[in-house]
Amino acid sequence: MSEYIFKLPDLGEGTVESEIAEWFIAVGDQVSEEDLVGTMMTDKAAVELSSPVSGKVVKLAGEPGDIIAVGAMLVVFDTEAAPAAEARSDTAASANGGGASDLAEPDPVPQPEPAAEIPSGRSRVMTSPATRRRAKEAGIELMLVPGSGPGGRITRKDFDQYVKRQVIAGAPAATVAAVQAVPATTEVKVIGLRRIIAERMSTSKREIPHFAYVEEIDITELEALRKHLNSKNADPSRRLTLLPFLGLALMRALQDFPQCNTTYDKERNVLLRHGAVHLGVATQTPDGLKVPVIHNAQSHSIDGLAAEIRRVSQAAKDNSAKKEELSGSTITITSLGKLGGIVSTPVINQPEVAIIGVNRAVERPVILNGQIAVRLMINLSSSFDHRFVDGYDAAAMIQSIKEMLEHPATIFLP
């Protein structure tokens, strides 16, 4: 046997270790050069790794959730084992079917009829680990699922629609049951992005004394302006939401409150006040919460900022975001949209010192010029690092944003 040891490469940005997120191979599989072997999770992103050689898989470094140091053994190959056509076919099925934490192939599951043709031009499947897991549990070959994402990536919606079509077409009972069955108790290993989220949230709440500040804002005039501008836009995909207006107002306010556009270097015990605003946009994705970043957000117009919010949010959802688009934010805005509730207490995105949260907009009766009037009201629920942002300054900044949003023309004044 000629043994080749594939060591975990340096994944960039000073990474010294990485977590195994998912295996696409198992011991005994025949792998060709450039075949995907698995996904490694860093603090910034999930990175898919390809095999540097052709050969038979002899050993894997561990299971999903295990931490591997850069330069340590990841996969051991026997390069003298020539790839047979049948073995390579099995490898492709393993790669597209999901992880291999038990290092054994699952028993074959009958596939839905009628069989679909594999989309032409697809050499490998791109999708999230969650979708791979669901496909493996249901016995569905991902190569058969049409992908609508970038580069043919299979989204969760693509998979759900494919399953529905198979059920309607009379899929075998075993497949339907595997998709629809809900076990009484399920163990979910905290790995990958969910582990990183858990660690960051725990660290943020443990180390940062959060100061919460909530203010209600009358956005009746702002909503009228938003609807007017949208009526002039023939492209529905470019419609304006509340977030770009909030973003512009926030960036104007930060000129007077630079202590809120700051990151804290814990190792050096230094505050870094940034001239540019690198705006984080908290985004819920199928894999969990991510914060893509609009770098130099202050350079964008209202339409440009809206387009960037859409772009980075979608990139975070379909895992096409670049590493630099998932790091480097100096302040974050977060919104749950229609689920925003009345009040929330957002957790600060370290190493930042402030986060601005948007709650749901609702019509409420208010006193206006001595009369009861129905106005569109919204709450901003924000959190600040009380070590570095005083309560007075935090409240004053939110009041500045409030004034601009209630008189939206002032957002665009020089």
C-alpha positions, -999 to +999 in steps of 0.1 A: +000+000+000+012+035-009-001+058+018-009+095+012-018+117+042-040+146+033-034+172+060-058+201+069-045+231+049-044+267+062-078+280+054-067+317+058-072+346+081-049+332+108-070+300+113-051+275+135-079+249+137-112+240+121-142+219+129-153+190+108-188+200+096-196+171+072-179+142+054-189+134+018-168+102+019-164+071+041-137+046+048-135+022+019-147+047-007-127+051-039-120+088-045-108+106-076-086+137-075-106+169-071-136+149-056-151+167-026-142+150+006-159+172+032-167+206+047-147+223+074-161+251+095-140+280+105-152+310+126-159+328+093-174+303+069-178+267+057-151+256+033-154+226+010-122+206+005-113+185-025-091+154-026-055+162-038-051+126-051-069+096-063-072+065-041-091+045-015-101+061+018-082+043+046-088+066+076-107+097+085-096+122+112-129+121+132-166+128+131-185+160+125-180+183+154-144+172+161-118+200+160-087+194+138-056+215+139-041+230+108-014+206+095-029+176+113-040+145+094-075+148+078-077+118+054-054+089+047-056+075+011-042+043-004-031+057-038-022+022-052-059+012-051-069+020-087-104+036-090-129+013-106-159+027-124-183+010-100-164+023-070-163+058-083-201+057-089-205+047-052-182+075-042-204+100-061-235+087-044-217+090-010-206+126-017-241+136-028-260+117-001-246+134+030-222+128+059-206+095+070-202+099+108-207+061+113-182+054+085-206+029+069-229+032+039-266+032+046-288+004+032-302+014-002-336+029-001-361+026-030-362+057-051-394+075-062-409+066-095-409+077-122-372+083-121-360+117-131-331+124-154-299+138-139-296+174-149-269+178-176-237+196-168-237+189-130-205+172-119-212+176-082-240+188-059-239+221-041-262+224-011-262+229+027-253+202+052-289+203+065-303+195+030-277+167+025-288+152+059-325+153+050-318+137+016-298+109+032-326+102+057-352+102+029-331+081+005-332+108-022-304+111-047-295+148-047-282+146-083-318+143-093-330+175-076-329+206-098-312+235-081-323+272-085-294+287-065-262+302-079-243+276-099-272+252-096-270+251-058-300+232-043-319+254-018-342+241+009-372+252-012-358+232-042-356+201-020-391+205-005-407+210-039-389+179-053-402+158-023-438+171-029-436+162-066-424+127-057-452+122-031-478+133-057-463+110-082-468+080-058-434+077-041-428+045-021-443+046+014-408+042+029-396+074+013-426+094+022-424+081+058-388+090+061-395+126+050-427+131+071-420+111+102-415+131+134-396+112+161-406+118+197-370+127+207-342+136+185-306+142+195-291+172+176-253+175+179-243+212+183-217+215+156-208+238+127-225+272+125-248+264+154-218+258+177-202+290+166-234+310+172-238+294+207-202+303+216-204+338+204-237+345+221-225+331+253-193+351+252-211+383+243-236+380+272-209+369+296-184+396+288-205+426+278-227+445+302-256+451+278-275+484+281-309+482+264-327+513+251-361+512+234-378+542+217-410+544+197-409+562+163-438+576+142-429+564+107-461+575+090-444+601+068-415+577+061-439+550+050-456+575+026-422+584+011-412+547+008-445+538-010-441+568-033-405+559-043-416+523-048-444+534-071-419+550-094-398+518-096-410+494-123-389+465-109-405+449-078-373+432-069-357+466-062-384+479-039-373+498-008-378+484+027-374+503+060-338+490+065-320+512+040-337+544+054-327+532+089-292+525+076-288+560+062-301+576+093-278+555+115-248+565+094-256+602+097-261+598+135-227+581+139-210+612+126-220+628+159-216+596+180-184+579+167-181+560+200-209+537+187-191+529+155-164+512+174-149+478+179-131+466+210-097+448+207-098+427+239-062+414+235-047+449+233-074+465+254-079+492+227-110+507+212-109+512+175-131+541+163-138+537+126-142+565+101-160+542+076-192+524+085-190+487+078-227+478+084-236+443+096-270+430+086-282+402+109-297+376+086-316+344+094-305+315+071-314+278+068-281+271+087-287+297+114-280+334+121-253+351+100-241+387+098-230+396+063-213+430+060-217+460+037-183+475+037-181+513+034-219+516+036-216+553+040-207+556+003-241+543-010-272+561-020-306+549-007-310+526-038-274+514-036-277+506+001-310+487-005-294+467-033-264+458-011-287+447+018-305+424-006-273+411-022-254+403+010-285+388+027-292+365-002-255+355-003-256+346+033-287+325+028-274+305-002-238+302+012-223+322-017-210+350+005-172+355+004-152+354+036-147+391+036-184+396+034-189+378+066-165+397+088-153+432+096-186+449+106-184+479+130-221+481+139-251+459+132-288+463+124-312+435+130-348+430+122-373+402+125-397+419+100-433+410+107-422+388+136-405+417+152-429+420+182-431+451+204-397+450+222-366+429+219-331+429+235-307+421+207-273+406+216-243+427+206-222+412+178-187+412+192-163+430+189-188+457+182-203+479+209-238+486+196-266+469+177-298+485+165-330+463+164-362+470+145-395+458+158-428+454+139-446+484+125-482+487+136-509+513+134-517+528+169-539+557+182-516+585+194-521+621+205-510+644+176-514+682+180-540+676+208-561+652+187-563+614+186-549+602+153-540+568+139-503+567+131-479+540+119-455+534+148-424+513+152-400+506+181-363+506+179-348+481+205-311+487+207-283+474+229-250+490+238-218+479+255-221+499+288-183+497+293-177+520+264-210+537+256-226+558+283-264+557+286-268+594+278-249+590+245-268+558+235-301+576+241-290+607+223-280+588+193-313+569+191-331+603+195-311+616+165-322+586+144-358+591+156-358+627+145-346+618+110-370+589+105-400+610+116-389+638+093-374+617+064-364+646+042-336+654+068-320+620+060-310+633+026-300+668+035-263+676+033 
